[in-house]
Amino acid sequence: MGKVIIIGPAHPLRGGLASFDERLAKQFQSQGYDTTIYTFSLQYPNFLFPGTTQYSSEPAPTDIKIKVCINSMNPFNWLKIGTELKKLQADIIIVRYWLPVMGPCLGTILRLVKGNRFTKVICIADNVIPHEKRPGDTPFTKYFFKPIDAFVTMSEKVLKDLSTFTSKPAQQIVHPLYDNFGEAIDKKEARQQLGLPVDTSIILFFGFIRNYKGLDILLNAMAILKSKMPNLKLLVAGEFYEDKKPYDDLIAELGIEKQLLLRTDFINDSEVRFYLSAADFVIQPYRNATQSGVTPLAYHFEKPMLVTNVGGLPSLVPDGKVGVIAEPNAAAIAEKIQELYTLGEDHFLPHLRSEKKKYSWQILADTIVGLAGK
């Protein structure tokens, strides 16, 4: 069928991008392509990384090829990897773009690759304009875009942002389902596995914690619900990617400690299904968003969700069918959480099962092949 190379995070790196790239590699393999991921020996210097560690404690996947070789801070390495990839003459190179700081490294590698006049380079653009702005964002992004042949986005906002930089071909698809975390298990069993109360209402905030994700808004909503839904608990499962103290201060000020179940370490891939299975509903109280990897995760585990009316989120969650849409403020979110429980989980299940069929890895792979003209 041909040769495909994916450039982006993968094991031993951890997180959503790594999980995505590994799952995409498996899809291309299943369609007959010789597939390899080129990942980072150094992704970020530690001072640029907000979490505790960049590395997974889980075993490496044994069913895909991963080459750990790109140093994002070493220009001599970029020249070496670019020359190597140029000679390999892959039919398609798929490259992830999520932070402008990666622009110089990836842009240089891909310029060298394009010297073979054969390989098509398709970018999966997660973000074009970053959530947290830094000096150099615009020139780094422009430098990266030059050797790209076409783009795939997973939200309308990123597609729109892309159009301010380039007129190259671009296609939007929905974020495929994260179906690589195993199947859902019984809710009671999942709660017992995690040491959570079995007979209470539990909503889930899942993923790393940054200001734009609006956890503070959700905490204020929990204060509103304290008297209205005394049996409700908020499970926060994810690592702080910013200072934890303002959140601790807010929790104390609101007096909601007993309403919270805090699991604020990194959640390993092997534990993900327990957290999703344990929840009644998934809550995404974002201030702003392009797309979210949490939404396809909720679809896979058939969990109704609340999303805020920002960015690309509402288009992914038909209101009243697979979840509810709230304005990004505490009062609106509190009201919509009550609506979720009034409607009940069973109301949403038929719609979730029907809607999730759109979220296919084959659609993404076929879109990439189509854009590459291979």
N, C-alpha and C positions, 0 to 999 in steps of 0.2 A: 504493500500500500504506500510506503514512503516513510520518511524519517521526520519525527517531530521532536523539538527540544523546547522545554518550558524553562524560562529563567524567572526565578522567584523564590520565596521562602519555602523550605521543606525540611524534613528531619535532618539534622538534630535540632533545628529551630522549631519553636512551638507557636501555637496560635491559629486564628482563623484562616489567614492567608496560606499557611503551611498545609492545613487540612484541605483547603480548596485545591491547591496545586497538586497534592498527592491524589485527590479524587479525580481531578481532570486527567492526570496521567493514566490512571486506570481506565478511564473512558476511552482515551485514544488507543490504548493497548487492546481493549476489547473490540475496537473497530479495525484492528489489524496493523496499526502503525508501530514502528520501532520508536519507542518513546523514552526520553531521558530528561530528568530535571537537573538543571545546573543551579545549585543553591549557594548560599554564602558561607564561606569560612569565617568572615567577619561581616555581619550585617550592619550593625551600628557600633561605634565606640560606646562604652558603658555610660558615659556622661549624657549621651543622647537618648538612652533607653530608660523609660520611666518606671518599668516594673522591676521585679526582684531578679529575674534571670531571663535571658532570651532562649534558654535551652530546655528541651523536653526531657523528662525523666522516664519516658516511655520507650520501649524497644523500637528500633528502626523497622519500617515496613520491609517485608522480605519479597514482595511481589512487584515492586517497581524499582527502576534504576535511578539512583540519586548520586550526583557527583558534587561533593562539597569542595568548592574551589574559588569562589568569587570573593575578593576582598574589596568592599565598597569604598575604602579609603586609600587604596594603593594604586596609583596610575600605571605602574609597571605591570601589575597584575591584570589591569583592564586590557592592556596591549596583548599580553600573553593569551588571555581567554578569548579576546576578539579574534586573534589570529587562528587559534585552535578551532573556533566555531566556523570561521570563514572556510577553512579547509574541509570541515565535515560535510559541508553542502547539504544541510538539512533542507527538506522541502519547506517546512514552516518552523519559524521560531515564534513562540508565544511568550510575551514578556509582561509581567505585572507592573503597574505604575500606581503607587499609593502615596508617595512622599517625594516632594521636589528634591530633597537632599540626595536621592538615588539617581537623579538626572545625569550628573557628570559621568558616573560609573557606567550606567546602562547605555547612555547615549554614545559613549566612546566605543564600548564593545560592539554595539549594533552598527556603527559607522564602518568599522572594520569588516563585519560580516557582509554588509551590502556590497563590498568590493568583489564578492564572487559572482555578482550579477545573476544569481539563481534563487537564493533563499528569500522567501517572503516573510516579513516581520509583522505580526499582528499583536497589538497591545490590548490587554484587558485593563481598562482604566477604572480603578476603584474610586480615585479622587483626582481631580484636575486642580481645583483650588482647595488647598488643605484646610482642615478645621482650625488648626493653630498656625497663624501666619508667621513666617520668618524671612529675614533678608535673603535675597537670592532666589526666592520661589519662582518668580516669572522667568528670569533668564535660564535657570536650571530646567524648567519645564519646556521652554522653547528649544533648548539644546537637545533634550531627550526626544522631542517629537519629530525632528528632522528625518531620521532614518526609518521611521515607522511607515508601513504601507497602508494600514487600516486599523480601525479601533472597534472594540466591543465595549459597551457600557452596560451597567445593570440598573441604571436609574435615569429618568428624564433629566434630572438636574445635572448630572455629570455630562450627559449628551449636550445639554445647552452650554455648560461651561466649556466643553471641548470646542464648540463652534466659535468661541471668542479667540482661540489659538490657531485653529487649523480648519481647512475645508476638505481634508482627506476623507475617504469613505469611513463611515461610522454606523454601527447598528446597535440598537438597544435590545437586550433580551432580559427576561426575568432571571434573578439569581437562582441557580439550581438548588435543589434540596440537599442539605447535608444529610445524606443517608449512610454515611460511613461511621456513625457513632452507635450502630446497633439498633435494635428495635425497642419500642416502648415496653415497659413492664407494668404490672399492677401498681396502682397508686399507693396502696397500703404497704406493699412490699418495698417500694422505692423509699418511702418515708422511714420505714424501719431500718433500711440499709444506711440511711444518712443520719439516723438518730433524731428524726423530726417528729413532732406530735402527730399522731395518726388521725385523731378526731377533731380537726380544726380546719378552717378555711385558710389556704395558703396561696398567695400570688407570688410570682417570681420576677425579679429583676436579674437578668443574666448578662454576663460579659464584663470586660474591663470598665473601670469607672473613671470617666472624664467629665468635665463640666458640660460639654455639649449633650451628654446623654441624659441630663436632667434628673439624676437620682435625688438631688435636694428638693426638686419640685414634688417628686413622689413621696418623700418623707413628710413634706407639708400636707400632702393629701392624706397620708396615714393619720396625721394629727386630727384632721377633719373627721375621719372615719372612726376615731377612737371610741366615741360614745354611740355612733350609729351602727357599727359592726364590731362589737367588742371581741368577737371570736376570730377576727381576721388577723393573720400574720403575714408580714412581708419577708420573703426569703431573698436576701441579697447574695448572689453567688458570682463572685468575680474579683479580680485583683484591682487595687487602687493604682491608677496611673497618674495620680497627682496627690497633693498633700491630703492626708486622711483627717487632719485635725478639724477643719471647718465642718466636716460631716459629723464628727463626734460631738462637736459643740452644738450643732443644730439638733442632733438627737436628744442631747441632754436638755436643751432649751425647750424643746417640744414635749419632753416627758414621754417619749414613745418607746423607750428601751424594751419594754415587755411585749411590744407589738412586732419586734424585729427578730429575725433569725439570720445572723451575719456569718457568712462563710466567705471571707474576703481574701482568701489565698487563690492562687491560680487553680482553675479547675482542669484536671487532666482529662484527656479525651475519653479515657475508660470510665470516667465518672459522669460524663455529660448526660447520658440517658437517665441516670437516677434523678438528677435535678429536674429535668424536663418532665419526667414521669410523675414526680412528686407534687407538681404544682397543679392548681385548678386552672389558672390563667397566667399568661406571660404578659408583662407590662413593659412597654417601651415609651418612657415619658420624655422623649428627646426634645431639646431646644431647637436643634437643626439636624438635618441628616441628608445624605445622598441616598444610599441604600443601607440595609442592615443585614448582616449575616444571621442575626437572631430570628428574623422573620421566617426564612426558609427552614431554620431549625424547628421553630414552633409548628410549621406546616408538617414537617416530617413526623413529629411526635403527636400530631393532631391535637395541638393545644390552642384554644381560642386566645386571641390576643387583643390588647389595647395598644394602639399606636397614636401618636399625636399628629396633628394636621400640619406636618412640616415636610419639606423635601419630597422624596419619592415614596414615603411610607404609605400615605393613603391609597395610592394606586395599587398597592400590593395586598390591601386588606379591605375587601368589600364590606362596607359598614352594615352591621346587623346580620351578616352572613358568616364570615370567618372570624369576626371580632367587632370591635367598636373603635370609632375615631373620636379623639378628644382634642380640644384646644390645649396648648402647652401651658396650662396653669393648674394650680393645686385644686381649686374648686371644681373645675371641669373634669379633671382626672378622677377625683373622688366620686363625683356623680356617675361617671361612666363605669367605674369599678362596681358600684352598686347595680348598674344596669346589667353588667356581665352576670352577676349572681342572680339577678331577677330572671333573666332569660335562661340561665343554666347551661352547663356544658353540652348536654344532649341537643340543644337547639342548634348549635354550631357544627356538630360533627358531620352531617351529610354534606354541608357546603364545603367544609375543610377537605373532605375526601374527594370531592369533585374538583375543587380548585387546584389541589396540589398536583394534578396530572400535568399541568402546564410547566412544572418546574423540573425539566428533564436535562440531564447532562448531555444526552445525545443532541439536543437542540443547540446547546452551546458549542459542542464539537463541530457539528455540521455548519453552524454559522461561521466559525473560524475558517474551516476548509473552504467555504463559499467565498469569503472575503479574500482569501489567499489565491483563489482561482486555480486550486490544485486538484 
